[in-house]
Structures are given as structure tokens and as C-alpha cells.
Amino acid sequence: MRKFIITISRQCGSGGHTIGEKLAERLKVPLYDKKILKIVAERSGLAEETIATIGEYANAKLLYMIASNMFLVYNVSDKRNMPLHDQVNAFQTELIKELAEKESCIIIGRCADYILRGCPDALHIFIHADSKDRCRRVVAEHGIDEKEAASHILERD
């Protein structure tokens, strides 16, 4: 079978992670989401919590840098001279490209859809849902009340 990569972008609470898990199980391919954080932590020497915080909340400047390939102004072989946000993104970008080269897989989030935008073996999916359904899902999965769920969703979106 030909190698393939599926990237899943999603709204918070839309069930994108669950869909990714079921798809990975059914297709018998690895799923990369939080696993990317562990690998980047090992490679970079940065704390996994730091990577999670920086990677999860990419700001507009960071997204612009990804879009314009501004990382090329740095010596990417020496990522430690970059600002912390840029280091994390450079390590994640490098890893996502490496995974796509190596094997069939499913990658959730981490701007993988954009990083792999020119990859002919990639299928990009965006999962969305009604705001009430998203709130119900966040309440059920995270055990927080509805008001907190709504603000959690707004913050993530």
C-alpha cells in the first residue's frame, strides 16, 4: 500500500482527537498528537510542559513565521540560538516533515496541515462542530462546568 499522511485540524471540543484515534486504529497507522511533544522534548532538551504551552498557543507572529518560512533566516542546525518559541516550532516542524517522509501516519494539530501543504501523500481534514455540542463534549471529557467549558473553548479557538 502507498504511504499516506492524514493531518487533522480541529476546533476544541469537536471530537477531532477521538476521530483521529479511531482512524489510526482502523488504518493501523501511528497517531501523533501529544507524542510529538515527548519527542520534541527529548530532542531539544526543553521541558515537555514548556513545549506544550508554546506549541498549543501559537500566536499570530508565530503563524506568520511558519507561513513565510522565516525560520530560514536562522542556522537551523543550531536551534538553541533561536528565541524559545522559534526553537519549539523549528523542532516540531522538522519532526513533522521527518514523520511524513518515514511512514504512513495521522498527525493531529501542530500546524501539520500547513507544514505538509505541498506533500502529495497528505490528506488534510478539518473537524468542526456546533458550539453547544463542543461545550457538552468539553464538560464530559474534562469534567469542568459549562461556563468554564465555554471560556475554555473560546481561549483555545
N, C-alpha and C positions, 0 to 999 in steps of 0.2 A: 504494500500500500504506500502511496505517495505521502511524504511528510506534510503536515499541516500545523498551523498555529491558529488558535482562536483567541482573540482578545475580547474581554468583556468589560465594558464600561457600564456604570450603573448609578442610579440615584440611590441615596441612602434609604434603606428600608424597602427597596423594590424587589428584593429576593435574588439579586444578581449573583451573590455568592453561592446561594443554595443551587441555583440553576447551573453554575459553573461546576460545583461538586458533582451533581448528578450527571452532567455531560461528561466530565472526566472519568467518572466511574463507568459509564456506559461505553465510552470510546476507548477505555483502558489506556489513558494517557495521563501524565503527571499534571497536577494543578499547581500553579504558582500564584500565591497571593501573599500571605504573611511569611511564607517560606523565603520569599525574596529578601525580606528584612533580615532574617537569620544569615543568609549567605552574604549579603552586603556587610553586615556587622563583622562576620569572620574575615572578609577580605580587607575591610577598611580599618579595622581595629576600633571603630566607633561603637558606642553602646547601642544596643538594639532599640531601646526606648527613644534615643535621640533620632535615630533613623526613622522610626515610626512616626514621631511627631513632625519631623521635617518633611518626610515623604508623603504623609497623609494630607498635609495642609499646604500644598503648593500655592504660592501667591502668584499674582499676575506677572510680576517681574520674572519669576522662575519659568512660568509657562511661555513667556515671550522668548526667554533664552533658549528653551527647548525648540520652539518653533523656528528660531532664526539660526540655530546651530552655533550660538555664541560660545559654546564650550571649545570650539576650535581655536580660540584665542589663547587658551591655556595649553601648557605642556601636559597633555592627558596622561603621560606616563608618570607624572609626578603630581597626582591629585591633591596631595597634602598641602600644597601651596595655594589651593583654591579656598575661597570662603566656604564655610561649613555646608550651606545649602547646595552650593555647586558641587562639592565633593560627593554628597549623598546622591544627587541627581546623576552625576557622571558615573558613579559606581552602579547605580540602578540601570541606567541606560546601557552601559557596557554589558551588564549581566543579561538584560532582556534580549539584546541583539545576539549574544552568545547562545542563549537558550533556543532562540528561533533558528539559529544555524544548526544546532546539535540534534534536536529531536522534535517530534510532534508534541504539542502541549497546549494547555489552556492557561492564559495569563489574565488575572483579574486586576483591573485598575493600573496604577503606576504609570499612567500616560502611555501604556504599551501600544494602544491603537495608533497614537501619533508616532511613537518611536519606530514602529514597524509599518508605517504608512506606505512604503514602497515595496514591501515584501510580497511577492506574488503568491506565496504559500499561506498568506494570512487572511482570515475572515474576521471582520470587526463587527461586534454586536454591542448595541446599547440597550440596556434594560431600564424601563421606567414604569411607574405605577401611579395611580391616583393617590393624592396626599393623605386621604383618610386611611386607605389600605396600608400605606407606608407607615403611618403613625401606629396602627394596630400591630404591625409586624415588629416595629422597634420596641413597643411596650412588651410584647410577648417574648422577644429574643433577649432583650437587655434588662427586663424587669424594672423598668422605670415608669413613672406615671405619665399620663397623656400630655400634660403641659410640658414636662421635661422632654418628652419624645418629640413634640413639635419643634422646640427650640434646638434639640439635638439635630434634627433633620435640616433645619434652616442653617445651622452652623456648618454642617457637612456639605450642604449644597453650595 
